[in-house]
Structure formats: structure tokens, C-alpha cells
Amino acid sequence: MRLLFIGFGTVAQGLSELLLEKRVELKRKYGFDWEVTGIADTLKGSAHNSGGLDLEEILAMAAAGRSISDYADGGCDWDAPTMIARADADAMLEVTYTDIKTGQPATDHIRAALARGLHVTTTNKGPLALFSNELIDLAARNGVQFLYEGTVMAGTPLLNLVRETLAGSAVSEMKGILNGTTNYILTRMEDGMDYEAALKQAQDLGYAEAVPDADVLGWDALAKVTILANTVFGAALSPADTPCTGITEITSAQIAAAAADGKRYKLIGRVWRDGEKVRASVAPQLMDLSHPLAGVGGATNAMTVTTDTLGDVTVVGPGAGRRETGFALLNDLLTITSRS
């Protein structure tokens, strides 16, 4: 499989490390062999070689701060649209930055790749939150796969769980912890920190951005519940359709009072069927300590899936990380291989 990277930041490099590390095993166990033929990154440069790029060398160049455009055997100045149109590739990995408000430029990258007949996998939440139904239909019309496991809970297999392992089950509700930053802050507040100190620690550890609004105001979780509503429940929601409340108004006194009452605050993203309608919400909720979600601390994510066959099934795992999110892309590539 000839792979094309659009974006070569942390997640793309995490996948690259896994591809190199597991190359023999992937071919032996899954029949998956690969070459990276193209890379385009706005900041890191571009390279293309139809015979394959030396991925180890490319990673070393990126680590040293050297431009990929200086790669000796294929460095070029192609931007992303040019690379998508001209690269010799079978599958595109769209791993550029996420813009939850517009979904761009990632959505146009995915549209162009699908229209050209390339398989696509992405970890970019913007296109899925805003245009999932359009992109899924476009992939079907062009006879290619479009997969996006890494858009929700990173490499923790939530979408695969519902699509594959829970096939034949009717899902009536999904609710869970979809943002590790807010879960970390709430955990630290329960340990005695106030909100500002907990946020500062999350920023120091790299969990929260300098401007943390996407996390603490609930927007990141909102994008994820929109993706679940549309891809699992078959809805056609936009983020604007869903009420969203973050954690910024929760006080240390409320945290302490909840603990005294045998409860714990969690920022919960929820999607459920309400008759013929699909509804979603993001808001802090008080969870009984006996609920599986209440015991999930730190930056971990978790989701409880309510089914007609098994009742509640809860999956817990990392919701972010270089290798963890890179693994989601790898899993999608293996799925594409198995279906081809």
C-alpha cells in the first residue's frame, strides 16, 4: 500500500514509528506491506518519490528541525492539494491541525483524495463533526474506504468496538469521558487543588493548551459526540445543535460536597435515542461512585455503550498521545487491507 501523509506532526510521526517498528510483523500476520511515497506539511516541507521515501531518514530530518523539502531523493515544494492530485498513492492519511469551527483545510483534502479514488484515514475531528455524512457518501460513491477511529478516544477502539465487535446489537445510548484534560483537572480538584491550580498543572504537563477553551468549555467533547451521533446513530447533527457546558464554573466546594455525598463530577459527552430522534449533550454530571465512569481518573477516557444484547459495555483507555493516536491510523490501515 502506497501511503500519502498530509501533515507530518506528532501523530503522523507516531504512526511512522509504529510502521517501522512493526513492519515484519504487519506483513507476516496481516499481509500489510507499505511504502510512504508522499509527505506534505505546511511547516516541515514536502517530498515525493513513487519508489518510496526513506521513512527513517525523514523522521530524523523532522527531529533535527530540517525541512523535508531538502530530502535528497524527492524533496519538493508541492503543497497539500498538489500532493493529493499528483502523488503515486493508494491511501491518504489526513493528520493536519484540527479546526472544529470550519473543518478546513482538512475537509477539502479528504474530498479531493476520495474523489481521486484514494482510501482515507484521519484523526482530524473537524471534517467528521461537520461533514461526516457527506464524506462517507463520497467514499461509497468512489468505491474506497474512509475510516476515522482516531477522531474519538484516540487509539482506544471505540468506533471499531461498535462497528465490529457489537455488530448485531442495537445501541440506544453512549455516554462517557471524552476529554482527558478536563478529567485530569477534575481529578486534581478532588485531590484538593482549586480550578486555576489544576489547570496550570495540566498546562505544565502538556495536557492543556495555553488557551484551553476547546477543552475546558467542552468544545472538544462536543465535536466527538457529534461524530458519534452521525456515524453510529445515523443522525445529521451539527455541533450547534447540541447543548454544551464545560467545567469552568465547578468549584472546589461543589467537588467536596459531591464527595461527601458519594458522588463525583465528570464532564460527560452523551448521545442517545429519544423516540425517533437522536439527541446529544456535553455537561458536567454527578456520577455515583459505583458507576464505572466514576472510577476513571487522570487524563484517561472512557465510554459506556448501552446495547439491547449486552446491556452496558464500558471501554476505558487513552484518549490522546503520539503513539496512541498513531495506532488508530495503523488500525484503520489494517482494516482497509482486510476489506480490499
Disulfide bonds with the S-S distance in Angstrom:
none
